[in-house]
């Protein structure tokens, strides 16, 4: 949200085994491979002083940076829109090509009606 006093990265994705954050020029992600962890039995005994159980994970971290010669995606998008509107060129990004993305966004919105 642009109304946030503390701006966040363009993309911030949170998952059950890690997350990803970044922009069109750089991404970083970290994750846990739970298949490599030892068995973790459920401890049903109370913790002392009402403390919380916690675990330390062996996070795997990776990143990606766009090459210096990568074109600006916004400029490319609007240049394509211009060609469609002014030169009758076919759409590069068609409504059919984003059908899955729209369906996913709608599903997210239905799961979180306050968004």
Secondary structure as the mmCIF struct_conf table of DSSP 4:
data_model
#
loop_
_struct_conf.conf_type_id
_struct_conf.id
_struct_conf.beg_label_comp_id
_struct_conf.beg_label_asym_id
_struct_conf.beg_label_seq_id
_struct_conf.end_label_comp_id
_struct_conf.end_label_asym_id
_struct_conf.end_label_seq_id
TURN_TY1_P TURN_TY1_P1 UNK A 2 UNK A 3
BEND BEND1 UNK A 5 UNK A 6
BEND BEND2 UNK A 10 UNK A 10
STRN STRN1 UNK A 11 UNK A 14
BEND BEND3 UNK A 16 UNK A 17
STRN STRN2 UNK A 18 UNK A 22
BEND BEND4 UNK A 24 UNK A 25
STRN STRN3 UNK A 26 UNK A 31
HELX_RH_3T_P HELX_RH_3T_P1 UNK A 34 UNK A 36
BEND BEND5 UNK A 37 UNK A 37
HELX_LH_PP_P HELX_LH_PP_P1 UNK A 38 UNK A 39
BEND BEND6 UNK A 45 UNK A 45
HELX_LH_PP_P HELX_LH_PP_P2 UNK A 46 UNK A 47
HELX_RH_3T_P HELX_RH_3T_P2 UNK A 48 UNK A 50
STRN STRN4 UNK A 60 UNK A 65
TURN_TY1_P TURN_TY1_P2 UNK A 68 UNK A 69
HELX_LH_PP_P HELX_LH_PP_P3 UNK A 70 UNK A 72
HELX_RH_AL_P HELX_RH_AL_P1 UNK A 73 UNK A 87
HELX_LH_PP_P HELX_LH_PP_P4 UNK A 89 UNK A 91
BEND BEND7 UNK A 92 UNK A 93
TURN_TY1_P TURN_TY1_P3 UNK A 95 UNK A 95
HELX_RH_3T_P HELX_RH_3T_P3 UNK A 96 UNK A 98
HELX_RH_AL_P HELX_RH_AL_P2 UNK A 99 UNK A 111
TURN_TY1_P TURN_TY1_P4 UNK A 113 UNK A 114
#
